[in-house]
Amino acid sequence: MRSRVLFSVLVIAAALALVGGATFAVFTDSQWASGSVNAATINLRVDEDPSDDTSEDEVIFEAAAENLLPGEYIEETLRIKNTGNRPWDLTYTETYSGSGVDCNPSGPEFYTTLTWTDPDGDNHDSVRHVVPDHYEQVVVRVTLHSDATNACQNATYSVMLTFNATQHGP
């Protein structure tokens, strides 16, 4: 009798386990997704000839003038184009060197001026904002000071303009 009761209890427990197990069944599903991420490109191109849009990359620009007299200047137009795919802010620095840097008593014998023609707008202070496929155009003028004395004869002067593109916004 005892074994019958034990057997009955086991059968009832097994039945409850089956019913309970079915009651606590968990439905599951899974999906996957993949993708790729590309970093933006920040790229600028300096063109010596603003009418030429065919060059493939940055141009090494060199303007040379010989035998300038006091008050004379050399002028070149540069176009700085955003060839990347994100907007950037353009700044520049100037570095000067030369053999006659101090030959003019009233100041520097040579000086450089930059005049931005601002074809694409949205500029402020010394920062130019350039969106992809647009450009900023600048006229670079190097002048031998009109007060330069005979001590400036055969003086040399070099200016290096370094244009820097920095991503705009987040």
C-alpha positions as a printed NumPy array, in Angstrom:
array([[  0.   ,   0.   ,   0.   ],
       [  2.756,   2.282,   0.831],
       [  4.328,   1.782,  -2.546],
       [  0.981,   2.441,  -4.214],
       [  0.635,   5.732,  -2.375],
       [  4.223,   6.633,  -3.214],
       [  3.642,   5.673,  -6.818],
       [  0.426,   7.73 ,  -6.916],
       [  2.229,  10.735,  -5.433],
       [  4.985,  10.395,  -8.027],
       [  2.456,  10.156, -10.872],
       [  0.613,  13.229,  -9.57 ],
       [  3.927,  15.121,  -9.18 ],
       [  4.947,  14.156, -12.719],
       [  1.587,  15.307, -14.073],
       [  1.888,  18.597, -12.199],
       [  5.422,  19.055, -13.516],
       [  4.224,  18.552, -17.071],
       [  1.32 ,  20.962, -16.634],
       [  3.505,  23.465, -14.77 ],
       [  6.279,  23.196, -17.334],
       [  3.866,  23.853, -20.162],
       [  2.44 ,  26.814, -18.265],
       [  5.889,  28.417, -17.823],
       [  7.008,  27.941, -21.414],
       [  8.998,  30.897, -22.754],
       [  8.723,  32.022, -26.341],
       [ 11.912,  33.434, -27.818],
       [ 12.985,  35.035, -31.045],
       [ 16.227,  36.567, -32.198],
       [ 17.226,  38.82 , -35.056],
       [ 20.542,  40.304, -36.094],
       [ 21.523,  43.492, -37.78 ],
       [ 24.758,  44.713, -39.252],
       [ 25.98 ,  47.911, -40.761],
       [ 29.058,  49.855, -41.571],
       [ 30.193,  53.289, -40.488],
       [ 32.383,  55.619, -42.51 ],
       [ 34.324,  58.487, -41.052],
       [ 33.79 ,  61.871, -42.663],
       [ 36.465,  63.408, -44.836],
       [ 37.915,  66.81 , -44.176],
       [ 39.892,  67.802, -47.251],
       [ 40.87 ,  71.122, -48.733],
       [ 42.403,  71.888, -52.082],
       [ 44.316,  75.04 , -52.928],
       [ 44.126,  76.017, -56.585],
       [ 46.481,  78.569, -58.048],
       [ 44.139,  79.195, -60.984],
       [ 40.567,  79.77 , -59.716],
       [ 39.155,  79.079, -63.177],
       [ 40.705,  75.578, -63.259],
       [ 38.604,  72.991, -61.456],
       [ 40.343,  69.99 , -63.002],
       [ 43.255,  69.421, -60.655],
       [ 42.924,  66.291, -58.575],
       [ 44.491,  67.432, -55.33 ],
       [ 46.282,  70.276, -53.612],
       [ 48.468,  72.444, -55.783],
       [ 51.921,  73.552, -54.712],
       [ 51.68 ,  77.276, -55.187],
       [ 54.668,  79.511, -55.6  ],
       [ 54.569,  83.152, -56.568],
       [ 57.898,  84.751, -57.35 ],
       [ 58.708,  88.343, -58.138],
       [ 62.051,  89.818, -58.993],
       [ 63.274,  93.39 , -59.093],
       [ 60.373,  94.964, -57.212],
       [ 60.736,  98.672, -56.631],
       [ 59.387, 100.435, -53.528],
       [ 55.573, 100.481, -53.653],
       [ 55.309,  97.637, -56.195],
       [ 53.604,  94.344, -55.455],
       [ 52.867,  90.9  , -56.783],
       [ 49.343,  89.519, -56.553],
       [ 47.935,  86.003, -56.898],
       [ 44.421,  84.635, -56.49 ],
       [ 43.936,  81.35 , -54.672],
       [ 40.832,  79.238, -54.298],
       [ 40.549,  77.024, -51.225],
       [ 37.909,  74.385, -51.942],
       [ 36.196,  71.901, -49.632],
       [ 36.598,  68.6  , -51.497],
       [ 35.517,  66.53 , -48.478],
       [ 32.006,  65.533, -47.464],
       [ 31.554,  67.57 , -44.253],
       [ 31.64 ,  71.33 , -43.61 ],
       [ 34.765,  72.82 , -42.092],
       [ 36.133,  76.069, -40.77 ],
       [ 39.107,  77.53 , -42.578],
       [ 41.833,  79.444, -40.788],
       [ 45.326,  80.325, -41.897],
       [ 48.697,  81.258, -40.503],
       [ 51.466,  83.27 , -42.098],
       [ 55.175,  82.584, -41.714],
       [ 57.734,  85.1  , -42.961],
       [ 61.428,  84.855, -43.676],
       [ 63.961,  86.741, -45.727],
       [ 67.413,  88.264, -45.94 ],
       [ 66.393,  91.903, -45.572],
       [ 63.733,  91.671, -42.917],
       [ 64.926,  94.803, -41.074],
       [ 66.182,  97.045, -43.887],
       [ 63.281,  99.518, -43.727],
       [ 63.487, 101.928, -40.763],
       [ 59.733, 102.712, -40.818],
       [ 58.598,  99.083, -40.527],
       [ 58.769,  95.853, -42.439],
       [ 60.08 ,  96.235, -45.972],
       [ 57.659,  93.631, -47.33 ],
       [ 54.164,  92.957, -46.181],
       [ 51.395,  90.575, -47.159],
       [ 47.69 ,  91.329, -47.37 ],
       [ 44.915,  88.817, -47.955],
       [ 41.596,  89.928, -49.423],
       [ 38.807,  87.367, -49.271],
       [ 36.252,  87.607, -52.064],
       [ 33.713,  85.585, -50.028],
       [ 31.717,  83.898, -52.815],
       [ 29.887,  81.495, -50.5  ],
       [ 29.143,  83.621, -47.387],
       [ 28.687,  82.481, -43.75 ],
       [ 32.018,  83.787, -42.499],
       [ 32.854,  85.502, -39.252],
       [ 35.957,  87.122, -37.814],
       [ 39.046,  85.329, -39.098],
       [ 37.236,  82.008, -39.654],
       [ 35.794,  81.066, -43.026],
       [ 33.023,  78.443, -42.992],
       [ 33.092,  76.219, -46.097],
       [ 30.535,  73.536, -46.942],
       [ 31.322,  70.54 , -49.209],
       [ 31.872,  71.365, -52.894],
       [ 32.178,  75.091, -52.143],
       [ 35.201,  77.308, -51.835],
       [ 36.679,  80.508, -50.509],
       [ 38.705,  82.699, -52.799],
       [ 41.508,  84.936, -51.588],
       [ 43.75 ,  87.475, -53.295],
       [ 47.278,  87.368, -51.853],
       [ 49.329,  90.532, -52.324],
       [ 52.985,  90.901, -51.342],
       [ 54.19 ,  94.505, -51.421],
       [ 57.625,  96.1  , -51.112],
       [ 56.969,  99.017, -48.766],
       [ 57.   , 102.422, -50.47 ],
       [ 59.41 , 103.724, -47.786],
       [ 61.996, 100.994, -48.425],
       [ 65.491, 102.47 , -48.617],
       [ 68.585, 101.536, -50.631],
       [ 69.461,  99.158, -47.807],
       [ 66.616,  96.95 , -49.078],
       [ 68.171,  96.379, -52.498],
       [ 68.49 ,  92.642, -53.23 ],
       [ 66.503,  91.828, -50.1  ],
       [ 64.546,  88.604, -50.276],
       [ 61.258,  87.788, -48.668],
       [ 59.262,  84.607, -48.357],
       [ 55.814,  84.109, -46.96 ],
       [ 54.221,  80.751, -46.314],
       [ 50.457,  80.63 , -45.921],
       [ 49.244,  77.521, -44.141],
       [ 45.536,  76.894, -44.566],
       [ 43.893,  74.738, -41.899],
       [ 40.523,  73.   , -42.215],
       [ 38.843,  71.999, -38.936],
       [ 35.542,  70.155, -38.793],
       [ 32.542,  72.401, -38.232],
       [ 30.093,  71.345, -35.567],
       [ 29.604,  67.92 , -34.023]])
